Amino acid sequence: MKIEEVLNEARKKLIENNIEDAGIIARVLLQFVLKCDRNKFVLIQGNTIDEGIIEQYKQLINKIIEGIPLQYITNNQEFYSLDFYVDENVLIPQPDTEILVEEVLKIAKDNNAKQILDICTGSGCIGISLAKNLKNVKITLSDVSQRALEIAKKNARNNNVMENIEIIKSNMFENIKEKYDIIVSNPPYIETNTIETLSSQVKNEPYLALDGGKDGLKFYKILIEEAPKYLKDDGYLCMEIGYNQKDSIINLLQGMNIFSKFQTNKDLCRKW
């Protein structure tokens, strides 16, 4: 069979199984199996493909139908124009989180920040993106998961920022000793009972990185209460929150009366 025919069959099968972005997924997976980039792929679509490759490709298409995220198959996700290794031990970086990176970059440059803590770092996408775009700033990546930290370290090396990175295994602030200009976090924030209602792709991401407790606020309560102990004077706490959590987070901030001022920014869908 020709590559084009194999691609069309896979696309049709994904559509029949209600997989969103079927065409893109079918193409990216076939590029992955063939080990070629988009430009080369366009040029070779008329070529005949080996039966062994076809079988391997079909197995990967079936994994997609079973709910395995594309990024866990290719072990790659682009974030903030950088490539990150991902697998089932870390969340897949999402475009909305780039807004958080943008905001922290602005704060860091405006305030001449020298030390930043990325807590619940996962793949390291936030901290590493900051390290790539800031000079003379020490970025600490922290997570409770040893495997996540190994992946974060791999990503720091792959993106050539290891000299600016420190890695600490810590359950929230348990092993944090220094004070920082900025603490940034994208913590688990999905309500425990909501996780079972999510798509199969999301449910295949690590439960530890999804579960924010009964009300989804477990880690925000810790961050808001504990972060001031680890912030320098006039330091900043920057957090990603769920689309429906703005009012709850504001109530927490006002109730604890720890931070003197705060603001929220909209995501890519213009939601708070």
N, C-alpha and C positions, 0 to 999 in steps of 0.2 A: 504493500500500500504506500501511497505517497503521503508525505507529511501533512499536506493540506487536508487529505481525506481523514487521516487519523485525528487531526485537530477538530474537524467538523463533527465527527462521531462523538468525541468526548464532550464537546460543547452541547450537543443535543442531549446526551445522557445527563449532564448536570442540570440542564433546563428542566428535563422531565422529573428530576428529583428536587425541584424548587430551590436550587442553589443560586443565590444572588451573584451577579457579576460572573456568570458562567463563562462568557467568552474570554474575559481577562484571566480567570483562574486556569482555564484550559490552556491558554497560550503560555502563561508563566510556568506552569508545570512542565509543559513540553520543552520549553527553553531550558528548564532545569535539568531534565533528563538528557537532553541533547548537548548540554553544557555550552550553550551559545547565547550571545546577547541578542537584543531585539533587532538590530540592524542585520546581523547575519541570518537570523531566523527568517526575515522577510525574503532574503535572497534564495534560501534553500527549500522553500515550501513545496516546490515541484519535485524534489528529490524523493527517492524511495527510502523507506525506513525499515530497519532490521526488525524481524519478528520478536527478538528478545527485548529490544527497546520498547516495542509496542506493548508487550506483556508487563514490563516494569511500569510503563506509563498508565496502563489500565488499573494496576494495583494502587497507584497513587490517586487516581481519580476516585476509586472506591473509598479511599481514606477520607477524601473530601466529603463524600456522600455520608460517611459515618460520623462526620462532625469534627474531624481533625483540622485545625486551622492551617491554611496554606503556609503561613509563616513558620509553623513548626515542622513542616515537611521540607521546606527550602532552607530552614534555619537562618532566615534573613528578614529584616524589616528596616526600611529606610525611616529615619527620624531626624528632623532638622538638617536635612541634606547630608546625613551621615549614615553609614551602614552599621547595623547592629545584629550580632548573633543572638538568636532567641531559640529556646526550646520549651518543653513543658514545665520547666522549673521557674519561669518568669512570665509576667504579663507581657503581652504584645504591645509595644509602644503605639499610642494613638495620636493622630494629628491634633486633637484638642489640647493635648499636653504641651504642644509647641507654644501655645499662648502663655502658659506658665513660664516656660523657658524665656520667652521674650520679655516678660515682666521682670523676672529676676535679673536678666542681663541689664535692663534699664536701671533697676535699683542699684545693682553692683557698680555700674559705671558712674552713676550720679553720686554715689556715696563712697567711692574709692574702696570698695570692699576688698579685704585681703583673705578672709576665711569664710567658706560656705560649707554647710552640712546638708547633704542630700540623704534624708532619713527615709527608710523603706525604699531603697534605691532600685531593687529588682535588677533589671538589665543594665542599670547605670545610665540610661538614656538621658535623664535630666542633668545629672552631674557632669557627665562626659561632654554633653553639648555645651554646657557652661564653660568647662575647661578648654574646649576647643575655641571658644570665642572671647575668652578673657585672658589677659596677660598678668603674670605675677600674682595669681590668686591660687590659694591652696583649697582644693575641693576634697571633702571627706565623704566617702560613700559608705553608708551603713545599712545593714539589713540583718534580720534574725536568721535568715536562711543561708547556710554555708554554700549551698550549690548556687544560689543567686549571686553571691559575692564572687564566686569563681567565674561566673559568666560576665559579671560587671568588670572584673579584672581583665578578662579576655577582650572585652570590648574597648577598654581603656588602652590596652596594648595595640589593638587593631587600628585605633584612631589616633595613635601616637600622642597620648596625653598622660602616660603613666608618671612622668616626672612631676606632674602637678596634682597627683591623686594619692590619697591615703584611704585605706580600706579597713573598716572596723566591723567585726561581728558583734551585734548588739540587739537586744530586745528593746526596741525604742531607745530610751536614753540610758539604759542600764550601764553600758560601758563607755559612755561619752564623758570625757574629762575636761575638754577645752570649752572656750566661749567663741561664738561665731558672729560675724556681721549679719549673716543671713542663714536661716534654716528653711529649707524647702522640702516639701513632701507631697507625694501622691500616694496616700495610704489606702489600705482596703476600706471601701465605703459602701458596699452593697449590703442591704439588710439580709440577715441570715435566711429568712424565709423566702426572700425574693430570688435567691440564687437558682433554685430549682425551676423557676419560670423563664430563665434566660435561654438563649439559643444554645444549641449543642456545641457550637464553636467556642462560645464564652465559657461554658461549663467544662470544657477541656483545658481551660487555663487553670493555674494553680489555685486551689481553694483558699489556701493561706493568704494569697494576695487579693482575694475577692471579698472575703467575709469581714464586714465591718461591725459585726455584732447585731443584736436584736433590732436596734434602731439605726444602724449604719454609722453611728457617731462615736463608737468606742475609741478609735484612734485619734479623732479630733479632740476629744476630751483630754486625752493624755498630752497631745501636742500643745494645746492652748494652755493647760495648767503647768506643764513642765518646761516648755521651750524657754520662757523668760530666764530660767536658771542658767541656760546655756547660750544666751544671747548677750552680746556686748551692749553697752548703753546705746539707746536709739537703734537697736537691731531690728531686723524684720523677720517675721514668720510668714512664709508664702505657701499656700496649700491649694491643691486641686480638690474640688468638691463635686458631688453628684449634682445632676441637673435640677433636682428637686430639694436640695439641701440648704439653699441660701438662707432662708428664714431661720432654720434650726441652728445653723452656724452663727448667725448674728445673735440669736438668743443666748447661745453658749458664751460668746464673747462679752455680751452685755452682763450676763449673769455672773461670770467669773470676775469681771471688772479688773482685768489684768493689763490689757493693751489699751493705750490711750486713744488710738484711732485705727480704723480699718476700712477697706474698700473691697468690692467684688467686681470682677470683669466677666463679660459675656464670653461664651464659647463660640465655636465656628458656626453653630446653628442659631446664634444670637440669643441663646438661653443663658440664664444666670447660673 
